[in-house]
Amino acid sequence: MATFRYTAKDLQGRDVAATIAAESEGEVISKLRKGGLIPVKIVRDEKAARRIFHKKVKSEAVVIFARQLATMIDAGLPLVQGLEALEQQQAQYKVFADIIKKVKEDVEGGKSLSDSMEQHPRTFGPLVVNLVRAGENSGTLAEIMDRIAKYLESARALQKKVKSAMMYPLVVSIMAVIITIVLLVKVIPVFGTIFSSFGADLPLPTQMLLKVSDFLRSYILLVAAAFVGLIFAFRAFYKTDKGRLRIDMLTLRIPVFGDLIHKVVLSRFSRTLSTLVRSGVPILRSLDIVAKTAGNYAVELAIGTAALKIKEGESIAGPLEETRMFPPMVVRMISVGEKTGKVDTMLEKIADFFDDQVQTTLAGFTALIEPLLIAFLGIVVGTIVICMFLPILKLSSIVKI
């Protein structure tokens, strides 16, 4: 469904200009005539389409949308009226309001809510769409919308914890690089000019530092261009399947940090699969969605390989164990869940366990990284200071009288 801008005349001959959603220009004409308007000019609004489909909506906005829609449906309010109320509530957030409006118009046109949401993949991903579809089929849409809100909140909380823990070392590392560059480019050359007047050979560490400073001052643009080039080359390599697999495999093997990433991935896998299975989404479709939202390509391929064997009739636990991406505890709990018919419950417990593990690991990581970063800064700045003050300490031996 597209957006059209139209100019028309009403029964009193007054000009009316607005936008309308329709499949074609002919449908626009039909809608206008039914509304007592005479079409004058109709133009497809490409800018509106780009704005709606290409801007991403914040996850917290989707959480509020899901929770409020669940409340309205549970209270017996018709779906279209609920969507209309949510559209008006999002008036200050124009992009999301436009998306809700499009969804409402599609529902009014006879489409299901899941099919309408599917037209906006950047806002409502495959996980949300499939959960809504399962809720529509089972008649539990209100419960499913509430479950979507809870899932998105849990995922967002975990993401915020990881980001906040990573922020400190990132900022300190950037500051260390900036301080080092400023010292090499601005401060050390001043000392170099002073030392050149001594007329004697400087200590080797001082000579090496001065050469590094001279090189950086002479070729700083080239160094910056090379650095930017490396970033683009890395991004291009990561966009390939082979590059993404290698880098994601490597990140899982990094001491401490790799273990943290693995736990985050396992938590996301367990909670997502639990939500989908509990909502009645078929297991193969659930695994396909979980693979795409895993956040690590190596794990995504492992889930895809397991799904092929499950499709052939095997259990869930066995193929997952063969991938060697899932710890024995996870495999055993899923196996028990299959035997007792409570896979979703077991997966939720696994997710809660790894959420706690992530929080513990983050606390330990923060406690470990702080002294390491301070030591790193001390070594870098201390080395530069010592190299520059060595000639001063040995002034009597290097100055020619």
N, C-alpha and C positions, 0 to 999 in steps of 0.2 A: 504494500500500500504506500502511495506517494502523497506528498503535500502539494497542494495547488493554491496559488494566489488568484483571486477573482475580483472582478469589478462587475456589479450588477445594478439593476434598477428595481425598486420595490413597486408596489401597486400605486403608490402616490407619486411615482416618478423620481424619487430621491435616489442618489447614488449610494451604493453600499459596497465597501471594500473589506475583504477579510481573507482568511485562509481556511482550507477545508481538506480533509484527508479522503482520498478515493483511489480506486484501482486504475482509473483512466479518466480522460477528459470527458468522455460521454457520461460516466457516472456522476461527475461534478455537475454537468448540465441537468441531469435527471434530479439530483438532490436539490439544486437551486430552484427548479421549477416546482417541485413538491413543496418547497418552502415559500412559494409565491414570489419568487425573484426571476427577473429576466436577465440572463447572462449577457454581458457586454464584452468582457475580455477575461480569458483564462490562461494562466501561465504556470507551468510546473516550477515549484520552488526548490531548486537544487541546493541552495545554501541551507535551507531548513533541514533537508535530508542529511547533509553532511554534518550539521551541528548535532542532530539527534543521534546519528549512528556512530560518529567517530569520537565523541567526547565521553570520557569515562566518568561514571558516577561513583562517589565515595561509598565505601562499604557500609559506613554507619548510616547513611541515608537509606540504603537497601534494608538494613536491619529494622529501622523505624517503620519503613513501608510494610515489611512483612508482618511485624508485630501488630501494627494498627489494622491492617487488612484482616488478620486473624481475628482480632477482637470484633470487628464489624460483622464478619461472616458468622461468627459464633453467636452474635446478638440477633441474627436473623435479617440483617440488612442485605438487600440484593447486591450482587457483585458489581454491577454497573454503577450503582449509587455510591458504593464504597470507593470505587476507583475515582469517581468524580469528586468525592470529598477529599481524597488524598491528593488529587491534582490541584485543587484549590489551596490545600495546605502547603504545597510545594511552590507557591507563587514566587517566593524569594529565590528559589533554586530553579531557574528557567529551564535548564537542560533536562533535569529529572521530571519537571512538570510536563514538558513536551513529550517525554517518553511515556509517562503514565497516560497522557491524553491519547497517544497513538494506541496504547494497549486497550484503553477503554473503547475507542472507536472500533477496533478490530473485534472486541468482544460483542459490541452492539451489532456488528455486521455478521455475527454468527460463528466466529472463531472461538475456540476454547481459550481459557486463560493461558495455558501452557504454550499453545501455538502462537498466541499474541506476544508472549514474553520472548519466545524463541527468535523473534525478529530483531531483538536487541541484545546480541550476544555479549557485548562489552559491559552491559549492566546486569543482565540475568544470564549467568553462565550455564553450561550444560547440567551442572549439579542442581541448580535451582529449578531449571525447566523440568528436569526429569522428576524431581520431588513433587512439583506442582501437578505434573501429569499423573503421578501415582496417587496423589490426594484426590484429584478429580475422578479417577477410576474407582477409588474405594469409598468415595463420599466423605472423606475426612480432610477436606481442604483447609479448614480452620486449624486443625491440629497440625497439619503439615506446615502451614505458614509459620506457626509458632515455633515448630521444630527448626525451620530454616533460620529464623531469627536467632535462636539459641546457638545453632551451629556456627553461624557467621560471627556472632559475638565471641565464642570460644576461640575460633580461628584468629580473629583480630586481636584478642587479648594475648595469645601466644606470640603473634607476630610483633606486637608492641614491646613485649618483654625482651625478645631477641634484639630488636632494633635499638632499644634504650641501652642494653648491655654493650652493644657494639659501638655506640656513639662515642663513648669516652676514649677508647683506644684509637679510634679513627681521628678524632679531633687532635689528640696529643701527637699522633704520628704526622699529621699534616703540619702542625706547629713546629715539630722538630725539623721537618724538611725545609720549611720557610726560614727558620732561624739559621740553619746551616747555610742555605743559599745566600742570605743577607750577609753573614759573616764572611763567606768566601768572596763575594762580589764587592762589598762595600768596606768592610773593616780591614781584612788582611792586606789589600793593596796599600793601605796607609802605612802599615808596619813594614811592608816590602820596600817602600820608598825610604824609610828610615834606615833599614838594615843595609840597603845598597850603599849608603854613605860610610859604612864601617870599613869597606875596602878589604874584607877578609872572607874566607869561605865560611858559610853558615853551617850549622848542624844539619845532617841529612834529613831528619824529619821536617825541619823548617823549609829546606829546599823543596822537598816533595809537596808540601802544603802550598807553597808559593806557585809551583808549577800547575797544581790543580786549580788554584785561583786564577792564574793567567789564562789557562785553557777555558775555564768557564766564562770568564769575561769576554774572551775573543769569540767564542762559539756558542754563546748562550742561546741565540735564536735557533741554531742548528740542533742543540741539545733539546730545546723545547719542541722543535718540529719532530725530532726523532721519538720523543716521548709520546707526543700525540699520535704519531704514526704507529707506534707499538700498541697503543690503546685501540686504534681502529683495526689493526691487524688481528688483535686478540678477539675483538667483537666479531670480525668477519669469520675467524676460525671457529668461534663458539656457535655461530649460526649454522655451521655444517653439522650433520649428524655425528660424524666421526669426531670432530673437535669437541662438541658438547659432551659426548660420552667420555672422552679422555679427561676433560676438565672436571666433570662431575664425579668421575671415579677418583680423581686425585684429591678433590675436596673432602671426600669421605675418609681418606687416609691421612689427612693432616692431624698431627697429635692435638688432643684436646678439642680443637675447633672442628675437626672432622667428626668426632664422636658427638658433639653438640648438634651438628647438621643432621646426622643420622637419626638422632632421637627426635628432632623436630619433624623429619620426614615420616618416621614411624608413627608419631602422634597424629599427624595429619591423615595418614593412610587409615589408621584405625578409626578415628572419629568420623571421617567422611564415609567409609564403608559401613560403619555402624548406622549412621543416619540414613543411608540409602537402603540398606537391607531392612531396617525397622519400618521404613516407609513403604515397603512393598515393591521397590524397583528390582527387576530381575538381576540375578547375581552377575551374569556376564556383562550386562549393560552397566552395572555398578562398578565392576572392575575396570571397564573401559574409562569411565568417568574418573575413578580414583587414580588411574595411571596418569591421566592428563593433568591432574591437580597435585601430583606427588611433589613437584618442585625439584626433582632430581632425575635426569634422563636415564641414569643407570638403573635406578629403582623403577622408573616407568617401563623400561624394556623388560625388566625382571617380572613385573606384574603382567605385562602383555604375554610373555612366554608362559607364565603360570595359567593365564586365562585360556590359552589354546588347549592346554592339557585338561583343564576343568571342563571345557566344551566337549571333550571326548569322553567325559563321564567320570573323571577322577574327582577326589575330594578337594576341598580348598587348601587344607593344611599341607598335604603332600607336595604339590607343585610349588608352593611358596617356600617350603623347606629346601627344595632342590636348587632354588635360585641363589641361596646362601646370602641373601640380602636381609633376611628376617631372623632375629635371634631365636634360639630354641624355646625360650619362654613364650614368645608370641605364637610360634607354631603350635606348641602344646595347648595353649589356652584356646586357640581357634579350633583345634582338633576336639577338645572337650566340648566346646560350644556346638560343633556339628553333631556330636553324639547326643547331646541333651536338647538340641533344637533351640539353643540360645546364643547363636553366633553374634547377634547384635549386642547382647548384654556383655559378652566376653570382650568384644571389640571396644566397647565403651570403657570397660575396666582397664584395658590395655592403654587406651588413649589417656585416661586419667593418670595411670602410672607414669607414662612417659612425659606428661605435662609436669608432674612433680619432679621427675628426673631432669628435665630441661631447666626448671627453676633452680634446682640444686647445683647443676653444672654451671649455670650462668653465675650464681653466687660465687662458686669456686673460681670460675674463669675471671671474674672481676677482681677478686682478691689476689689472684696470681698475676694478672696483667698489669696492675697498678705499679708494684715494685719493679717489674721488668721494664716498663716504659720509663720510669724514673731513672733506673740504672742505664738504660739505653741513651737517654738524653744526657745524663752525666758523663758517659763515656765519649759521646760525640763532641759535646761542648768542651769537656775537659781535655780531650786530645788536641783540639784546635788551640785552646789556651796554652797548653804545655808547649806545643810546637812553636807558638809565637813568642813565648817568654824564655825559651831555651837560650837564644842569643843574648838576652839581657842578663840571664843568670851567669853566662860565661863571657860577660862583656870584657873582662880584663884580658882574656886569652884571644879574642877574635878581633879586637880593635887594634889597628896598626898605629903605633906611636911614631 
